[in-house]
Amino acid sequence: MLVTDFVEQIKKIGIKTLAGVPDSALKPFCDYINGAGKNEFEHYVPVNEGAAVGIAIGNYLATGVPVCVYMQNSGLGNIVNPITSLANKDVYGIPMLLLVGWRGEPGTKDEPQHKYMGKITEDLLRVLGIEYIVLEKELSMQEIMCSFDRAAQVLKEGKQFAFILKRDFLQNNNSSDYKNNNSLVREDAIATIIKTLDESDVVISTTGKISREVYEQSNRIKGSHAQDFLTVGGMGHASMIALGMAHKLEKKRVYCLDGDGAVLMHMGSMAYIAKQKPQNLIHICLNNDAHESVGGMPTGCVGLSYADIAGTVGYERVYCVDKQQDLTKVLSDIKKKRNLTFIEIKVAMQSRADLGRPKETAEENKNNFMKYHGVGL
């Protein structure tokens, strides 16, 4: 279905506002609402899916008009609390339309972090009491229109209704090509970091392309990625994994390679890390002002200084760089003294078309990582 036709159906049931976190399965939709169709809706890109539900609740309370909340199915975990304790018909009865991109759909090939959530997506919506319809390219226009009629009826009853979108359901009229003004390539920055690591150092890398680049550059430079824990799922939690390790491995330096979208998703973690003050933690935010791993749509906080936030909450040493030579100097400086450190690296919106993925299973990578760092299994 052309995304323009899909958007028209959304508008016909009275939706005027969108809020969500982008997803690659929804890329045609995300490209359209951020490009050619950006003036057709009021549009919010909050830090996580639960926050999007909060916006939807507030908007409905102020206007009486339901909001469309979009997300990858991995984001369903973030909406469970506000849906069950606020929006549910047994509480306040706040209607909203959910668009859920279906990663890890059973019977399709996808990455390991998506498989279990893909398997339970329909079950989870049923447990939440959310009626849903799966949208796939085989549906006729009449069937799709009937689905929207049903959605409209459910919204009138003060309930939530979900469309689960298969990856190939929506087709682009025009795709968007997102850029920023930074010149430093993220994979080059990651390679520079890896080259400076001591053998005893720990690397925790965040979800998406950052972990894929860490994997490839570690294998290229060091011949192995066993030193690294690839946080392939659980977006926004890499820094707390790093904190947990830093507390238990006090003699090792722990590098957390984070992304701006992931930092935003659970930014309260920065305040907690600063309060804990682990002297062996180096928190690095590779900032391209975008959700590049799921299509490249800009975050809702373009231009935000993560270094300023880190300094405000209490990180002891804070840096912001956008050039290779400055990054090299900072990485050398931080080895001279142990302090809780934050480095914001401003990077370009760019990645290789042939960027690989881990060839091992997630469990194999976990076991190799623990063995490398001396943890018996």
N, C-alpha and C positions, 0 to 999 in steps of 0.2 A: 504494500500500500504506500502510495506517495505520502511523505510526511505532511505536505500541505493539506491533503484530504483528511488525514488523521487529526490535524490541528483544527480543522473546520468542525469536525464532530465534537471535539472537546468544547469548542466555543458554543456550539448549539445547545449543550446541556447547561449552559450558564456560567461556565468557568471563566473567570477574569484574571485570576492570579495563579502563578506557578511558584513552587518552592522545592528545591531539591539539590541532590549531589549527583554529578554526571556519572554516566556509565557507558562503556563502549557498546553494549547491546542497544543502548538508546542514542547512539551517536547522531543518527540523522535528525532525531528530535532535538537533541541538545544543540547541534549546529544551527538548526533553523531558529530556535527561540533566542539564540545568542547572535544571530545574523540577520537574515532577510525578514524574520518574523519578530524581531526584538521589540517592536512597538505594538504588538498585538496583545500582549499580556503585561501585567505588573509581574516582575520576575525577581526572585530572591535565590541566591546561591549561598546558603548558610554553611556553617562549619561541619555539621553532620546531619544525618537523616532525622534524628530525634528533634533537633532544633527546627528542621523544616516542618515537622508536625506541630511544634509549638507555634510557629508563624501561622500555620493553617488554622489553629485553634483561635489565636488572637484575631486574625482577619475575619473569621466567621463571627466571633463575638461582636466585632465592630460593624459588620455589614450585613450579616445574615446570609452571605453567599459562600458556598463551599469553595475550597482551594484544591488544586491538583498538586500532589506531592510525588515527585519522581525520584527513583533510586535504583541502584543495583540490588539484586536480591540479598547480597551480603549485608546491606544496610538494614534489613528487616530486624536484625538484633538490636539496632539502635532505636527503633521505634516502639519496641514492645512495651516499655514503661509508660510513655505518654499515651499510647493507644489504649492500654488496658486500664490505667488509673485515671484517665481524663476523658478521652474521646469516646470510649465505649458507650453504647446505648444505656448500660446499667449505671453509668455515672452521669456525664453531661450530655451525651448524645450529640457529638460534633461530627457532622458529615464531612467527608473528604474523598476525593478520587485519588487512588494510588496507581502510579505507573511503575511497574517493577521489571527491570531487565533480567532475563533468566540466564545467568551464567551457570555452568555445571548441569545443564539439563540432562537427565538420564538418557543414555543412548547416544550422546554426542561427546566429541573429544574436547576436553578443556583441562585447565591447570588443576593440580591437586587441591589447592585451597578452595576451589569452587565446587568440588564434587559432592561433599556432604550437604552443604547448603542447597545446592541444586536439587539434591534428592529429596530434601525435606521442605522445599519452598511451599508447595501446595498444602502439605500437612500443617505447616506453621500458620498459614493464613486461616486454615480451618479452625485450628486451636484458638486463634485470636478472634474467631467469629466474624471474619471478613469474607463476604461473598466475592468470588472472583471468576473471571473468564480468561482462558489462555488465547492470546491472539497470535495467529500464524498465517503465513502467506497463502495457505490453501483456502482460507475463508473467503466467501463471496462478499461483495459490498453489502448485500442485503443482510447477511449474517452479522457483519460488523455493525451496521446501523441498529439492528435489533439488540446487540450487546450494549450499545450506548443508551438505548431506550431503557434497558434493565438497570444500567448504572444510574440513570437519572431518577428512576423510581426508588432505588435503595437510598440515594442521597436525600430524597424528600422524607424518608422515614427516619432521618437523623443517624444514619449508619455510614460506615465506610465501605467502599467498593474498590476492588483492585482489578486492574488489567495486568496479566503477566505476559510480557512481550518476548517472543522468541527472537533470536538474533537477526534473522532475515526477514522479519515482518515488515519493518519500515524501510523505505527506499528514499535516498536523498534526491531532492531537486537540484541542490547545489551544496557541495561540502565546503567546510570552512578550513582555512589554513591559518593557524594561530602562530603569532610571533611575539617576541618582546625585544627590547633594545640591548640585551646583554650579549656579549661576545664569547665569554668563556663557555666552552662545551662541557656539559656535566660529566660525561664519561672521561674526559681529559682530567677534570678535577678529581674524580674518583681514582683514576690511575695514579695521580700525584700523591694522594693520601696513602694508597696501598704501598707505593714505593718507599714511604717514610716509616712504615710499620716495623716494629721489632717483632721477633718471632713469638714473644710471649704476649703480645697485645691481643685484645679481643675486639672483634668487629660485629656489631649488630646493625643490620641494614633494613630499611623500611620497605614497605609494600611496593610492588610495581616495578617500573623500569630501573629504579635505583638498585634493587637487589639483583636484577638481571645483569646490570653493568658491573656491580661488585663481583658477581660470579665469573663473568667473562674476564675482567681485568685481573682478578686474583689468579685465575688459572693461567693467564698469559704471563703475568709478572713473576708469580711465586710457584707456578706449577701445580697449585692446589688451592681449593677454596675452603679447606677444613678449618681454617682460622676464623671463618665467618659464619654467623647465624643469619640466615636469610628469612626475614619476617615476611613470608609470602602472603599472609592474610592478616586479619586483625588490624586494619589500618588505624594508625594513630597510637599504637601501643608499643612501638619499638623502643621508645625512650624509657618506658617503665621496665621493659625486659632488661635494658641496659643497666638501669638502676639496681634491679635485683641482682644482676651479676656483679656490678661494681661493689656492692656491699659484701658479697661472699668471696670475691677475688681481689682483695685490697692491694695486693702486690702487683697486680696487672693493670695496665692502662686499658680502659674500655672505651672504644670509639663507637658512638651511635651515629650512623649516617641516615639522617631523616630528610623528609621532603616538606615543603611549605604546606601542602594540602593535608598531609598527615599530622603535622604539628598543630594546625588549626583544629583538626577534628577532635583532639582531646588536649587542648592547650593548658588546662589546669595542671597537667603533669609537669609542666615547666616550673610552676610555682612550688610544687611538692619537691621536685628534684633540688631546687634552689634551697629549700628549707632543710633538706637532708644533707646537702653539701658534701657529696662524695668527692674526695680529692683526686680520684683516679678516673673520673668520667669526663670525656670530651664529647660534647653534643654538637653535631654539625648539621646545619639546615641548608640543604641544596635548594635554593629558592628560584623558581622560574615563574612565579605568580600564576601557576596553572595546575590543573589536574591532567597532566600530560599522559599518564599511563592509561587513562580511560577516555582518550579522545582529544585532550588539549584545551578544553574549555577553561577560561580564566576562573580562578577562585573568586569568592566574594570579597576578598581583602587585598586586591592588587595594590602594591605600593607600601604595604605594611612593613615596618622595620622590625624584624624578629630579633635583631641584635639589641635594639632599644628595649624590647619587652624582656629579654633575658637579663639585661642590666638592671631593669626596674625590679624584677622579682628576686634578684639576689645572686645570679651567677657571678663568680668572683672575677673571671677574666672573660672579656667579650670582644670579639673581632667581627668586622664585616669586610669582605674582599670581593673583588670582581675581576681580578687579573691573576694570571698564573704565577707571576713572580711574587706577588704579595701573598698568595696562598702558600707557596713554598717557604717563605720567610716565617709566616705564622706557625706552620707545622713544625718548623725547627725551634722556634721560640718556646712553644708549649711543652717541649720535652725537657726544658731546663728547670722547670718547677712544677710541682704537683698542685694543681688547683682545679676546682670545678670550672670548666671552660665551655664557652659557647662560640661557635664560628658560623656566621651566616655567609654563604657563598652564593652570589648572584650569578645564575647560569642562564644560558640560552635555551629557547624552546627547540631542542634539537636532539634527535637520537637516530641511530643507524637503522636502516630498513632491514638489515640482516641481523639485528640484535638477537642473540640466542636466549634460550631458557635452560634452566637446570635439567641435566639428563638423568640425574639420580632421583630416587624417590625422596620425599620430604623426610621420611624416617631415616633413610640412609644418611642424608645430610646432617640430621640431628645427631645421630650416633657418631659420625666422623668428627663433628664439631666438639662433642663432649670428650671423646677420646683424645683429640688434639690438645685440649686444655686440661687433661689429666683427671677427668672424672670417670670413674669406673661404672660400668653398666652391669 
